[in-house]
């Protein structure tokens, strides 16, 4: 008879059981833990290794095992952490344990894991007002009373900076007539941005606009580099959760897939030299410069600063720079 310790998938309590073989262990264990014996199996608690009849004979005395039902699997520490996060009380205990371990001698890798864990679990994203989460508003002007109001303004400032760059584009134009045309287009785009509240809804989790880039809880997901369909590293962040996350999020970029300075603005300048102001497709340029049609939210690691070199998109801009003529309505007979 070999004594071992068994527990269920969701249970933390261990039971001592003595069995001569795996078959007897399954019979006793299922009766003790009230699991159906059909399909039941056993894994090592340490790493999830499946215990066979032959493997059972080699186990040391008092080995810790997990008794599983037919559809359950055990992944060792991963499942243990999942169970620990199963309730708010257990999560609090885990945070306390992680903080205590940081003061003990440890490897750099373990310290990194613990710090990441603490940053993810210390979440105050459900708090919205300055009165409820004063720490989040540290160094933020008093006029901002809610997190969403600040995040909306943060996005608007980014969009305004793009408009400033567009306006500065007239300085490279030598023809005064074209300069006047360019200034007129810039002013028109500014009016369009004012009407759209500078697209501040992109960062505002309370916005009812479908263009919002975050969930209602405040989670943002990296959309990947300009030449990728999605982020390969699965970067995500909730700047609403803590002051630290808010500061880190400020380093994320609203990146133009088709480049603003290298492609879009030069295309607008060239179009104005060949067309009258009234024939320029202003809405098309506006969407490329200031909307999600051409903007991607990317983690700083995914932000490629090299030339985007999207030749097909550059050519497309020149072709569509002129406004499409309106179709004449057919006269009724």
C-alpha positions as a printed NumPy array, in Angstrom:
array([[  0.   ,   0.   ,   0.   ],
       [  1.435,   3.355,  -1.038],
       [  0.32 ,   6.498,   0.829],
       [ -0.278,   9.607,  -1.345],
       [ -2.052,  12.94 ,  -0.959],
       [ -4.926,  13.769,  -3.263],
       [ -7.087,  16.828,  -3.871],
       [ -9.753,  17.845,  -6.382],
       [ -9.373,  20.328,  -9.23 ],
       [-10.984,  23.232,  -7.377],
       [-10.213,  22.17 ,  -3.825],
       [ -7.252,  23.209,  -1.739],
       [ -7.757,  20.608,   1.001],
       [ -5.537,  17.516,   0.726],
       [ -6.533,  14.005,   1.766],
       [ -4.264,  11.098,   2.599],
       [ -5.089,   7.89 ,   0.727],
       [ -3.263,   4.565,   0.676],
       [ -3.619,   2.331,  -2.383],
       [ -1.809,  -0.679,  -3.82 ],
       [ -2.313,   0.503,  -7.412],
       [ -3.828,   3.266,  -9.529],
       [ -7.134,   1.444,  -9.93 ],
       [ -7.629,   1.289,  -6.174],
       [ -6.571,   4.94 ,  -5.798],
       [ -9.199,   6.056,  -8.341],
       [-11.892,   4.021,  -6.575],
       [-11.068,   5.401,  -3.113],
       [-10.401,   8.928,  -4.349],
       [-13.636,   9.251,  -6.323],
       [-15.632,   8.056,  -3.33 ],
       [-13.843,  10.472,  -1.015],
       [-14.116,  13.518,  -3.313],
       [-17.527,  12.534,  -4.717],
       [-16.471,  12.371,  -8.353],
       [-17.845,   9.945, -10.995],
       [-15.322,   7.159, -11.497],
       [-16.053,   6.922, -15.223],
       [-13.349,   8.887, -17.036],
       [-11.582,   9.898, -13.806],
       [ -7.791,  10.265, -13.996],
       [ -4.864,  11.468, -11.887],
       [ -2.124,  14.049, -12.529],
       [  0.908,  15.215, -10.577],
       [  0.059,  18.424,  -8.723],
       [  3.516,  19.824,  -9.439],
       [  3.476,  19.887, -13.238],
       [  0.335,  18.135, -14.5  ],
       [  2.045,  14.912, -15.641],
       [ -0.542,  12.199, -16.24 ],
       [ -0.169,   9.296, -13.783],
       [ -0.379,   5.859, -15.408],
       [ -0.5  ,   2.478, -13.653],
       [  3.202,   1.942, -14.274],
       [  4.109,   5.508, -13.249],
       [  2.175,   5.093,  -9.994],
       [  4.529,   2.369,  -8.818],
       [  7.523,   4.758,  -9.094],
       [  5.997,   7.615,  -7.104],
       [  7.649,   8.575,  -3.794],
       [  5.594,   8.227,  -0.611],
       [  3.159,  11.13 ,   0.044],
       [  3.37 ,  12.476,  -3.513],
       [  0.741,  15.192,  -4.058],
       [ -1.768,  14.282,  -6.771],
       [ -4.854,  15.876,  -8.325],
       [ -7.904,  13.728,  -9.019],
       [ -9.696,  14.94 , -12.157],
       [-13.036,  14.275, -13.817],
       [-13.265,  13.17 , -17.466],
       [-13.101,  16.644, -19.059],
       [-10.679,  18.264, -16.594],
       [ -6.961,  18.849, -17.15 ],
       [ -4.3  ,  20.071, -14.754],
       [ -1.479,  22.42 , -15.821],
       [  0.343,  22.668, -12.534],
       [  1.086,  26.207, -11.373],
       [ -1.118,  27.728, -14.071],
       [ -4.249,  26.058, -12.699],
       [ -3.162,  26.896,  -9.149],
       [ -2.961,  30.597,  -9.985],
       [ -6.34 ,  30.395, -11.703],
       [ -7.879,  28.939,  -8.552],
       [ -6.193,  31.592,  -6.421],
       [ -7.799,  34.301,  -8.534],
       [-11.197,  32.649,  -8.222],
       [-12.463,  35.06 ,  -5.574],
       [-11.715,  38.566,  -4.345],
       [-10.496,  37.292,  -0.984],
       [ -8.094,  34.827,  -2.577],
       [ -6.863,  37.543,  -4.93 ],
       [ -6.121,  39.79 ,  -1.961],
       [ -4.191,  36.976,  -0.288],
       [ -2.205,  36.446,  -3.474],
       [ -1.284,  40.148,  -3.655],
       [ -0.1  ,  40.091,  -0.033],
       [  2.001,  36.983,  -0.694],
       [  3.55 ,  38.515,  -3.816],
       [  4.507,  41.696,  -1.929],
       [  6.089,  39.645,   0.862],
       [  8.127,  37.593,  -1.611],
       [  9.566,  40.742,  -3.198],
       [ 11.48 ,  41.424,   0.022],
       [ 13.073,  37.961,   0.045],
       [ 16.177,  36.97 ,  -1.954],
       [ 14.991,  35.979,  -5.443],
       [ 16.035,  35.696,  -9.065],
       [ 15.46 ,  38.633, -11.456],
       [ 12.978,  36.499, -13.388],
       [ 10.86 ,  35.823, -10.317],
       [ 10.928,  39.499,  -9.388],
       [  9.711,  40.435, -12.885],
       [  6.828,  37.941, -12.635],
       [  5.793,  39.239,  -9.223],
       [  5.944,  42.893, -10.289],
       [  3.848,  42.199, -13.385],
       [  1.36 ,  40.339, -11.225],
       [  1.022,  43.237,  -8.792],
       [  0.613,  45.781, -11.586],
       [ -2.195,  43.739, -13.127],
       [ -4.065,  43.007,  -9.893],
       [ -3.913,  46.459,  -8.289],
       [ -6.765,  47.662, -10.469],
       [ -8.881,  50.695,  -9.545],
       [-10.406,  51.129, -12.982],
       [-13.952,  50.965, -11.608],
       [-13.306,  54.305,  -9.865],
       [-14.023,  57.301, -12.094],
       [-13.999,  60.572, -10.137],
       [-11.116,  62.551,  -8.662],
       [-12.654,  62.274,  -5.193],
       [-12.672,  58.465,  -5.379],
       [ -9.142,  57.99 ,  -6.747],
       [ -6.981,  61.008,  -5.9  ],
       [ -3.725,  59.164,  -6.582],
       [ -4.681,  58.623, -10.249],
       [ -5.127,  62.402, -10.684],
       [ -1.726,  63.305,  -9.237],
       [ -0.062,  65.978, -11.459],
       [ -3.311,  66.466, -13.428],
       [ -4.907,  69.912, -13.553],
       [ -7.823,  70.446, -11.125],
       [-10.275,  71.187, -13.946],
       [-10.447,  67.465, -14.72 ],
       [-12.963,  65.843, -12.369],
       [-13.196,  62.407, -13.995],
       [-10.762,  59.974, -15.601],
       [-12.771,  59.858, -18.809],
       [-12.676,  63.647, -19.173],
       [ -8.886,  63.62 , -18.875],
       [ -8.467,  60.706, -21.305],
       [-10.737,  62.423, -23.825],
       [ -8.637,  65.586, -23.579],
       [ -5.46 ,  63.535, -23.93 ],
       [ -6.693,  62.166, -27.243],
       [ -7.849,  65.592, -28.446],
       [ -4.37 ,  67.002, -27.78 ],
       [ -2.813,  64.29 , -29.929],
       [ -5.204,  65.052, -32.775],
       [ -4.548,  68.795, -32.393],
       [ -0.818,  68.13 , -32.746],
       [ -1.506,  66.471, -36.102],
       [ -3.444,  69.553, -37.193],
       [ -0.477,  71.749, -36.178],
       [  1.791,  69.639, -38.397],
       [ -0.648,  69.958, -41.271],
       [ -0.729,  73.758, -40.913],
       [  3.066,  73.85 , -40.815],
       [  3.091,  72.168, -44.233],
       [  2.404,  75.507, -45.932],
       [  5.881,  76.715, -44.961],
       [  7.415,  74.406, -47.577],
       [  5.249,  75.81 , -50.374],
       [  6.859,  78.616, -52.401],
       [  3.901,  79.593, -54.585],
       [  1.77 ,  82.178, -52.71 ],
       [ -1.367,  81.133, -54.572],
       [ -0.914,  77.513, -53.465],
       [ -0.145,  78.703, -49.92 ],
       [ -3.519,  80.449, -49.818],
       [ -5.255,  77.311, -51.092],
       [ -3.438,  75.181, -48.542],
       [ -4.385,  77.528, -45.675],
       [ -8.027,  77.395, -46.739],
       [ -7.986,  73.576, -46.694],
       [ -6.313,  73.562, -43.265],
       [ -8.976,  75.884, -41.86 ],
       [-11.712,  73.698, -43.305],
       [-10.188,  70.608, -41.663],
       [-10.006,  72.453, -38.354],
       [-13.729,  73.199, -38.564],
       [-14.401,  69.522, -39.291],
       [-12.354,  68.529, -36.237],
       [-14.205,  70.987, -34.021],
       [-17.496,  69.477, -35.143],
       [-16.156,  66.021, -34.267],
       [-14.836,  67.276, -30.885],
       [-11.332,  66.459, -32.149],
       [-12.215,  62.74 , -32.036],
       [-11.619,  62.683, -28.283],
       [-14.098,  59.789, -28.09 ],
       [-11.278,  57.412, -29.111],
       [ -9.918,  57.371, -25.534],
       [-13.136,  58.086, -23.616],
       [-14.565,  54.866, -22.158],
       [-17.895,  56.57 , -21.415],
       [-18.373,  57.606, -25.032],
       [-21.314,  56.126, -26.888],
       [-19.458,  56.464, -30.189],
       [-18.617,  53.172, -31.921],
       [-15.132,  54.513, -32.711],
       [-13.945,  54.286, -29.094],
       [-10.654,  52.375, -28.913],
       [-11.211,  50.89 , -25.446],
       [-13.73 ,  48.71 , -23.656],
       [-16.221,  50.221, -21.226],
       [-13.836,  49.132, -18.44 ],
       [-10.987,  51.099, -20.055],
       [ -8.882,  48.346, -21.666],
       [ -6.893,  49.257, -24.784],
       [ -5.347,  46.654, -27.088],
       [ -2.368,  47.259, -29.341],
       [ -3.381,  47.032, -33.008],
       [  0.087,  46.061, -34.191],
       [  2.62 ,  47.754, -36.45 ],
       [  1.505,  49.597, -39.582],
       [  2.282,  46.563, -41.773],
       [  0.676,  43.927, -39.519],
       [ -2.943,  42.858, -39.159],
       [ -2.676,  42.551, -35.364],
       [ -0.215,  42.83 , -32.464],
       [  1.916,  39.698, -32.296],
       [  2.774,  40.323, -28.62 ],
       [ -0.854,  40.838, -27.513],
       [ -0.038,  44.116, -25.738],
       [ -2.884,  45.531, -23.659],
       [ -3.223,  48.203, -20.987],
       [ -5.849,  49.908, -18.857],
       [ -4.741,  53.503, -18.187],
       [ -7.876,  53.954, -16.065],
       [ -6.614,  51.403, -13.516],
       [ -3.694,  53.281, -11.927],
       [ -1.512,  56.378, -12.22 ],
       [  1.4  ,  54.238, -13.382],
       [ -0.66 ,  52.684, -16.191],
       [ -1.87 ,  56.131, -17.216],
       [  1.716,  57.371, -17.538],
       [  2.829,  54.273, -19.444],
       [ -0.113,  54.666, -21.842],
       [  1.117,  58.152, -22.726],
       [  3.982,  56.405, -24.565],
       [  1.602,  54.449, -26.791],
       [  1.244,  55.933, -30.273],
       [ -1.636,  56.805, -32.564],
       [  0.402,  55.886, -35.605],
       [ -0.484,  56.842, -39.181],
       [ -0.352,  53.705, -41.324],
       [  0.08 ,  55.838, -44.435],
       [  2.58 ,  58.384, -43.17 ],
       [  1.488,  61.921, -42.423],
       [  4.688,  63.9  , -43.152],
       [  6.197,  61.67 , -45.822],
       [  3.082,  60.888, -47.851],
       [ -0.246,  62.533, -46.965],
       [  0.83 ,  66.16 , -46.559],
       [  3.087,  66.108, -49.672],
       [  0.177,  64.561, -51.598],
       [ -2.104,  67.401, -50.484],
       [  0.497,  69.998, -51.51 ],
       [  0.908,  68.39 , -54.921],
       [ -2.837,  68.11 , -55.437],
       [ -3.331,  71.826, -54.757],
       [ -0.747,  72.689, -57.408],
       [ -2.715,  70.73 , -60.016],
       [ -6.302,  71.451, -58.961],
       [ -8.488,  74.254, -57.723],
       [ -9.262,  74.277, -54.014],
       [-12.907,  73.443, -54.681],
       [-11.985,  70.236, -56.508],
       [ -9.868,  68.768, -53.69 ],
       [-11.406,  65.816, -51.838],
       [-10.961,  67.378, -48.384],
       [-12.955,  64.653, -46.633],
       [-10.575,  62.008, -47.99 ],
       [ -7.495,  63.816, -46.65 ],
       [ -9.285,  64.5  , -43.35 ],
       [ -9.992,  60.798, -42.839],
       [ -6.37 ,  59.854, -43.555],
       [ -4.993,  62.489, -41.185],
       [ -7.367,  62.4  , -38.223],
       [ -9.511,  59.256, -38.101],
       [ -9.211,  55.549, -37.39 ],
       [ -9.396,  54.885, -41.108],
       [ -5.619,  55.459, -41.15 ],
       [ -4.693,  55.608, -37.434],
       [ -3.585,  52.581, -35.407],
       [ -3.066,  52.512, -31.644],
       [  0.271,  50.798, -31.024],
       [  2.473,  49.951, -28.066],
       [  5.81 ,  51.761, -28.198],
       [  7.555,  48.444, -28.965],
       [  5.315,  47.915, -32.013],
       [  5.798,  51.466, -33.301],
       [  8.109,  51.207, -36.311],
       [  9.764,  54.547, -37.048],
       [ 11.259,  53.427, -40.335],
       [  9.801,  54.526, -43.687],
       [  6.48 ,  52.729, -44.132],
       [  7.013,  52.422, -47.855],
       [  3.395,  51.662, -48.724],
       [  3.698,  52.571, -52.393],
       [  0.258,  51.326, -53.37 ],
       [ -1.349,  53.559, -50.73 ],
       [  0.73 ,  56.569, -51.781],
       [ -0.378,  56.177, -55.396],
       [ -3.975,  55.759, -54.266],
       [ -3.847,  59.112, -52.471],
       [ -2.776,  60.945, -55.605],
       [ -5.535,  59.269, -57.626],
       [ -8.244,  60.122, -55.094],
       [ -6.996,  63.594, -54.167],
       [ -9.521,  65.249, -56.448],
       [-13.126,  65.293, -55.277],
       [-15.47 ,  63.004, -57.147],
       [-17.895,  64.964, -59.341],
       [-21.497,  64.806, -58.208],
       [-23.789,  62.734, -60.404],
       [-26.553,  64.682, -62.065],
       [-30.06 ,  63.523, -61.257],
       [-31.972,  62.146, -64.204],
       [-34.81 ,  64.39 , -65.321],
       [-38.254,  62.935, -64.977],
       [-40.274,  62.85 , -68.158]])
